[in-house]
Amino acid sequence: MALNVIALGGNAILDKVPTDEGQKEVVRKVASDIIEFIELGEKVVICHGNGPQVGNLMIQQKAGDSEQTPMMHLDTNVAMTEGSIGYWIQQAIRNELQRRRIDKGVVSVVTQVEVDQNDPSFQQPTKPVGPFYSKEEAELRMEKGDGVYQEDSGRGYRKVIASPKPGRIVEKDAILSLVDADVITICVGGGGIPVVKNRLGDYEGVEAVIDKDLSAKNLAKEIHADRLIILTGVDNIYINYNQPNQKKLECLTIAEAKQYIKENQFPAGSMLPKVESAIEFVKSSRGEAVITSINNLRNIVDGYGTKIVC
């Protein structure tokens, strides 16, 4: 029985309908695909993104921002959306298990991920998050010490934050115990809640976001997964994408993948971090990584998707 870490994007969940019920409906379909994959004899741990959900939550909080109901810090917002999305996935999988009369546990774990407070991204934050502000509002917020705000594509000013590399997964041992007990585990949502250790050795949250695929790669390595599956919007990776000479890639070695990166074949904001995460997992674990669509999940065992191997 192979152990798989599945990384599901937040944009895949918030597809077209941003309502609570709209996102739950997407998750129900995902849950059905995951259970069909499990029925093939596979074991899974599920990670998920939360970028658009965090952004929407911050917009909602801005609308009601006051001394009585102030906006929450970003680490809290990450935790809130990790909890809500984890709840959706957990409930959908539980219902699907019962529908198919499968006796298996499922649980979601609000997960902290340690980051290095000296990570260079804290000195040069570049990741825009949350609502848009006017220039005057942004300047006022910066004067009050509320971080850095930058103009975003002519649409207004947004807060920019650090995106440090993920380190130790704080709840790793608990996750391992659940996996060993054959419990379907949902964890490291949104890349995990970024935390650092203070002078007393206690954890505390920081204003940052962690790339979900990088954290999923770390998790897969730490729990000794056989396969890292990164689910995205296409069935396969392509080179020369959307060009007349577009080519589908079905199997890549690490060396071939690195060469395509040098050729700038993968966009920095979308496919590149997925390919880099896959390379790092395969290199460090000797397992395999697969990048494909949600709808193709059940077909992975038959060789579908883009496989990255040593």
Secondary structure, DSSP 8 states (H G I E B T S, - for coil): --EEEEEE-HHHHSSS--SHHHHHHHHHHHHHHHHHHHTTT-EEEEEE--HHHHHHHHHHHHHT-SSSS----HHHHHHHHHHHHHHHHHHHHHHHHHHTT----EEE---EEE--TT-GGGTS--EEEEEEE-HHHHHHHHHTT--EEEE-TTS-EEEEEB------BTTHHHHHHHHHTT-EEE-SGGG-EEEEE-TTS-EEE-SB---HHHHHHHHHHHTT-SEEEEEESSSSEEESTTSTT-EEESEEEHHHHHHHHHTT-S-TTTHHHHHHHHHHHHHHHS-EEEEEEGGGGGGGGGT-SEEEE-
